[in-house]
Every structure is written in structure tokens, then in C-alpha cells.
């Protein structure tokens, strides 16, 4: 006897296509330096599209990030990060991420995907937290 795979139910969840709103979203990172301090940075220009299907496990995400928009709050450091020493934004102006699957684990949710940076693509799973769903900013 075979059984159909179970679908996932999340209260308040809605299927649709969603664009990241920079007022409510942030793409950021933290890099530890010499195990003493952490440098935090954010990217101010990006495009993120999330497509939620009826079954959350069939959903997808695609993102493109403008690497020149990195902001650590220190112009000298930002310029160095943009240089050929690190991000090389003159040759590689963007990085991108696209999901290849979504799975639920004991610890929560994982979006499996591929990150492309400097023309090289690597698999990168992202742990995500579902914090709830509700009306969007225009009250729909």
C-alpha cells in the first residue's frame, strides 16, 4: 500500500507571488574578525521574489543582490569590500540565489538552493523561521 505524501498546513498561509519590500525586509550578514568582534553589513539594493504554492513545500525563492550596495557604516571598509580584493563589483556586480527545494526539519524549515558569486555556483541551504502570516501592508 502506498500513501500520498502529506502536505504541510500553516495557519494563515496564502499562495501567491511576493516581492521583498525594503521597508520591511533586510539582507544582512555578520562576519567575525579574529574571534573578537563582528562586522555587520547590509545590502541596500536587491530583488527578491517568493512564490508560495498551495503546498508550502512546492514554493520557491529567487534573489539578486547588487554587491555595490554593501553598507557596513564605514565608507573606507565598504570601498575595500567592493574592490577586486574581495567582491570585485567591477567584474561581478551581483550575486544571486535560487531555491531548489524546501523541507521541514525537526529544527524548523530549510530552503535548499544555489548561491552564485564571482561566477561560481555553490549549494547553500538556508535555515528559515516561519513567524506567521497576516494581512499585507494594504490590508488584503
N, C-alpha and C positions, 0 to 999 in steps of 0.2 A: 504494500500500500504506500503510495506517495502522497505527500501533502504539499500544498502550495506554500511558497514562502510567506511568512507573516508580514503584513505591512505594519508600519510604525504609526502610532497616533500621538500627536502632540496637541494639547488643548490650545485653542486659539490659532492654530497654524492655518495658513492660507496659501494656496498655489498661486503663482504669478511670477512676473519678471520685475526685479527690483534693482535700482541703481543706487550706489552708495552716495549719500548726501554728506559733503564735507562738514556741514554744520553739526551732524550727529555721528560722524564716523571719523576714525583716525587710523592711519597706517604708521606704525611706530616701531622702533627697535631699541634695544639696550645692549651695549657692548661693554663687557667687563674689561678693565685695564689693570694689568699686573695684580689681579686679585684684590685690589684695594678700592678702586672706585668704578663707577659705571658711567658711561657716556650714553645719554639718551638722545635719540634723533627721531624726527618725523618727516614724512614726505607730504608736501602740501598740494601736489598735483597728481591725480590718479583717476583712473576709470575702473569701476568695479561693477560687474553685473552678476546678480544672483538669480537663477531661475529655480523656483521651487515647484516641484511636481506634486501631484496628488499624494504620492508616497514620498516622504522626505528623503528616503534612500536613493531616489531617482533624480534628485536635484543636482545643480551644478553651479560653479562659480568660475568667472574669468576676470582677471585683473591685469591692468597695465599701469606701471608706475613710472613717472617722469623722474629719473635719477637726479637731474639737476635741481629738483625741488627739495633736496635734503636740507633739513634745518636742525642744527644742534644748539642754536643760540649763540654760536661763536663763528663769526664770518671767516676768520683765518682757518679754523678747523674745517668748516664747510667747503671752502675752496680747495683745501688739500684732499678732502674726500672726493670731490668732483674731478680731481686731476687724474692723469694717467697712472699715478702711483696706486690708486685704489679703484674708484668706479669707472674712470675713463669715459666720462659722459660725452666727450667729443666723438668717440668711436662707437660707444654703446649707450645711447641716450635713454633707453628704457629697460626695465626688467618686466617679465610677465609671469603670471601664474595661471594655470588652468587645472581644474579638478579632473580627476579620472574616476572618482568614486567616493561614496560617503558610507561610513559604517558606524554602528553604535558599539561601544565597548563598555566594560564594567565601570570605567572611569568617566564615561561621557561619550562625546562624538568626535570622530576623526574624519577630516576631509583629506583624502589621498589626492595627490596632484603632482604637477611638474612645474618647477621654477626654472625659468630661462634667464640667465645673467651672463653677460660677456659672450653671447653666442653659444653657451654651453647649457644643456638642459639636464637637470638632476631631479630625481624623485624627492618629494618633500611632503610628508604628512603633517597636517596642521591640526592640533587639538583645538576644539571649539567648545564654547559653553552656550547652551540654549538658555537664555534668561527670561524668555517669554515673548509673547506676540500680543499685539494690541493695535488699536486704530493708528493709522499713519498721521502725519502732521496736518493733513487737511480733513481729518475726522471720518474717513471712509471706513 
